[in-house]
């Protein structure tokens, strides 16, 4: 983990405390500090990724300055240039070209170097940045050492102390980390034996030979195999429309070949032709593993009302990128398909990493956030005099819970490494004065609490989040992973159905409410020649 400097923390604290009220003050101070070169690397890259502060950089000079300070990531550069004018983006490309020239010659580098780094560091950082911006594959995707150790300690505690993780979850985590970092074998065994007194597990892993283990093929004879559709007592369950068809097959369909994907395409076309005047409703969600250096979506879940398809984005031998691009173009550009997601922007980021050069993933049509839909309806209802009456009619009884759902990659400080850190993530962790629920908007409250909260509020039960941080690039997926993945997409369809009845009760058009949501538009890759 790279710890934030005191100067960076000061900037983040300043932003979190006054930006909402007086963003101009923060932005003025930002530019002043940049001009005087008083930024730490972490502070500068934070500002480059922030939608508000980055707009006040009229020239793309921070790109080169950040390269002199540290390992500037491609995601930071793309975020900094996204949504800017073509002239600004042209200047960004010119600066990157300047950096490439400087890295090839010590003399060129020394001429402009503000003495913030060595030539070897600058050359290394620039090589990696340009490779990633061009979409070239990384030679080393191994999980960073500090990240691996932090994950092992955190989730061992969840397994043995908190009892919120199952042993099969910890087993697959140890497996994937030991495959990538064989030198951590002693650390793992000592952790199990000395910290958590699981002597049997320690003996087991001492006998394992990492050189003979395949990272994504996890062999565990103690995994529990259960029907993913079986109901649970405490969490949201599948409706009767989704039920077992026969002993060998159920309505959770794993799409792993081009032929399987063709069957799904035909099913979507059949539904479109069945009722040409209505939208085809699908719930969408993606999963990715946090236990590699650079994450990318490994599955995409697509839910209909009676079936859930889980598309394998890793099986390139039988499901090539070209077939996935064709399918995504059909799915995301067809306005007759209403695509439901929850904060789907990050899913799209991960999907673009998995399937590059697919324009439909940058400008998808008719993608709706059910969290925003719920917040819009709740806000409208709370303004009415008969608010309680309407809420009692359309929603289940309120369950008092202050629990928040946290993304798997930033539950703890250890997971800040290599992840996208948002303003709210960091500001919440460094601000000493917690925000009162009364000060939050309905939308903020919804987003902060997550999809599980929306499910509980709208459908009466929360989601089971046990598998949220599991290893998603393993094959085959465990049965509980299949259930989790399928439910994350299926619940979106259920929430939408309730929201339609809710809108009808308010005598407002659901289409009018959906039209208020801004379309997702992301600038194409900065160095792409295909857009």
Secondary structure as the mmCIF struct_conf table of DSSP 4:
data_model
#
loop_
_struct_conf.conf_type_id
_struct_conf.id
_struct_conf.beg_label_comp_id
_struct_conf.beg_label_asym_id
_struct_conf.beg_label_seq_id
_struct_conf.end_label_comp_id
_struct_conf.end_label_asym_id
_struct_conf.end_label_seq_id
HELX_LH_PP_P HELX_LH_PP_P1 UNK A 3 UNK A 5
HELX_RH_AL_P HELX_RH_AL_P1 UNK A 6 UNK A 18
TURN_TY1_P TURN_TY1_P1 UNK A 19 UNK A 21
HELX_RH_AL_P HELX_RH_AL_P2 UNK A 23 UNK A 35
TURN_TY1_P TURN_TY1_P2 UNK A 36 UNK A 37
HELX_RH_AL_P HELX_RH_AL_P3 UNK A 41 UNK A 49
TURN_TY1_P TURN_TY1_P3 UNK A 51 UNK A 52
HELX_RH_3T_P HELX_RH_3T_P1 UNK A 53 UNK A 56
BEND BEND1 UNK A 59 UNK A 59
TURN_TY1_P TURN_TY1_P4 UNK A 60 UNK A 60
HELX_RH_AL_P HELX_RH_AL_P4 UNK A 61 UNK A 69
BEND BEND2 UNK A 70 UNK A 70
HELX_RH_AL_P HELX_RH_AL_P5 UNK A 74 UNK A 81
TURN_TY1_P TURN_TY1_P5 UNK A 82 UNK A 83
HELX_RH_AL_P HELX_RH_AL_P6 UNK A 86 UNK A 104
HELX_RH_AL_P HELX_RH_AL_P7 UNK A 106 UNK A 112
BEND BEND3 UNK A 115 UNK A 117
HELX_RH_AL_P HELX_RH_AL_P8 UNK A 119 UNK A 133
TURN_TY1_P TURN_TY1_P6 UNK A 134 UNK A 135
HELX_LH_PP_P HELX_LH_PP_P2 UNK A 136 UNK A 138
BEND BEND4 UNK A 139 UNK A 139
HELX_LH_PP_P HELX_LH_PP_P3 UNK A 142 UNK A 144
HELX_RH_AL_P HELX_RH_AL_P9 UNK A 145 UNK A 157
HELX_RH_PI_P HELX_RH_PI_P1 UNK A 158 UNK A 162
BEND BEND5 UNK A 165 UNK A 165
HELX_RH_AL_P HELX_RH_AL_P10 UNK A 167 UNK A 180
HELX_RH_3T_P HELX_RH_3T_P2 UNK A 182 UNK A 184
HELX_RH_AL_P HELX_RH_AL_P11 UNK A 185 UNK A 190
HELX_RH_PI_P HELX_RH_PI_P2 UNK A 191 UNK A 195
TURN_TY1_P TURN_TY1_P7 UNK A 196 UNK A 196
HELX_RH_AL_P HELX_RH_AL_P12 UNK A 199 UNK A 207
HELX_RH_3T_P HELX_RH_3T_P3 UNK A 210 UNK A 212
TURN_TY1_P TURN_TY1_P8 UNK A 215 UNK A 216
TURN_TY1_P TURN_TY1_P9 UNK A 221 UNK A 222
TURN_TY1_P TURN_TY1_P10 UNK A 228 UNK A 229
BEND BEND6 UNK A 233 UNK A 234
STRN STRN1 UNK A 235 UNK A 235
TURN_TY1_P TURN_TY1_P11 UNK A 240 UNK A 241
BEND BEND7 UNK A 242 UNK A 242
BEND BEND8 UNK A 246 UNK A 248
BEND BEND9 UNK A 251 UNK A 251
STRN STRN2 UNK A 252 UNK A 255
BEND BEND10 UNK A 257 UNK A 257
HELX_RH_AL_P HELX_RH_AL_P13 UNK A 258 UNK A 274
TURN_TY1_P TURN_TY1_P12 UNK A 275 UNK A 277
BEND BEND11 UNK A 278 UNK A 278
HELX_LH_PP_P HELX_LH_PP_P4 UNK A 279 UNK A 279
STRN STRN3 UNK A 280 UNK A 288
BEND BEND12 UNK A 290 UNK A 294
STRN STRN4 UNK A 297 UNK A 303
BEND BEND13 UNK A 305 UNK A 306
STRN STRN5 UNK A 308 UNK A 312
BEND BEND14 UNK A 313 UNK A 314
TURN_TY1_P TURN_TY1_P13 UNK A 316 UNK A 318
BEND BEND15 UNK A 319 UNK A 319
HELX_RH_AL_P HELX_RH_AL_P14 UNK A 321 UNK A 333
TURN_TY1_P TURN_TY1_P14 UNK A 335 UNK A 336
STRN STRN6 UNK A 337 UNK A 341
BEND BEND16 UNK A 342 UNK A 343
TURN_TY1_P TURN_TY1_P15 UNK A 344 UNK A 344
HELX_RH_AL_P HELX_RH_AL_P15 UNK A 345 UNK A 354
BEND BEND17 UNK A 355 UNK A 355
BEND BEND18 UNK A 357 UNK A 357
HELX_RH_3T_P HELX_RH_3T_P4 UNK A 359 UNK A 361
TURN_TY1_P TURN_TY1_P16 UNK A 362 UNK A 362
BEND BEND19 UNK A 363 UNK A 363
BEND BEND20 UNK A 365 UNK A 366
STRN STRN7 UNK A 367 UNK A 369
HELX_RH_AL_P HELX_RH_AL_P16 UNK A 370 UNK A 382
TURN_TY1_P TURN_TY1_P17 UNK A 383 UNK A 383
BEND BEND21 UNK A 384 UNK A 384
TURN_TY1_P TURN_TY1_P18 UNK A 385 UNK A 386
HELX_RH_AL_P HELX_RH_AL_P17 UNK A 387 UNK A 394
BEND BEND22 UNK A 395 UNK A 395
HELX_LH_PP_P HELX_LH_PP_P5 UNK A 396 UNK A 398
TURN_TY1_P TURN_TY1_P19 UNK A 408 UNK A 409
BEND BEND23 UNK A 410 UNK A 412
HELX_RH_3T_P HELX_RH_3T_P5 UNK A 413 UNK A 416
TURN_TY1_P TURN_TY1_P20 UNK A 417 UNK A 418
BEND BEND24 UNK A 419 UNK A 419
HELX_LH_PP_P HELX_LH_PP_P6 UNK A 420 UNK A 422
HELX_RH_AL_P HELX_RH_AL_P18 UNK A 423 UNK A 430
BEND BEND25 UNK A 432 UNK A 433
HELX_LH_PP_P HELX_LH_PP_P7 UNK A 434 UNK A 436
HELX_RH_3T_P HELX_RH_3T_P6 UNK A 437 UNK A 439
BEND BEND26 UNK A 440 UNK A 440
HELX_RH_AL_P HELX_RH_AL_P19 UNK A 442 UNK A 449
HELX_RH_AL_P HELX_RH_AL_P20 UNK A 451 UNK A 459
BEND BEND27 UNK A 460 UNK A 461
STRN STRN8 UNK A 462 UNK A 462
TURN_TY1_P TURN_TY1_P21 UNK A 466 UNK A 469
BEND BEND28 UNK A 470 UNK A 470
TURN_TY1_P TURN_TY1_P22 UNK A 472 UNK A 473
BEND BEND29 UNK A 475 UNK A 476
HELX_LH_PP_P HELX_LH_PP_P8 UNK A 477 UNK A 478
HELX_RH_AL_P HELX_RH_AL_P21 UNK A 479 UNK A 505
TURN_TY1_P TURN_TY1_P23 UNK A 506 UNK A 507
HELX_RH_AL_P HELX_RH_AL_P22 UNK A 510 UNK A 515
TURN_TY1_P TURN_TY1_P24 UNK A 516 UNK A 516
BEND BEND30 UNK A 517 UNK A 517
HELX_LH_PP_P HELX_LH_PP_P9 UNK A 518 UNK A 520
HELX_LH_PP_P HELX_LH_PP_P10 UNK A 523 UNK A 525
TURN_TY1_P TURN_TY1_P25 UNK A 526 UNK A 527
BEND BEND31 UNK A 529 UNK A 529
#
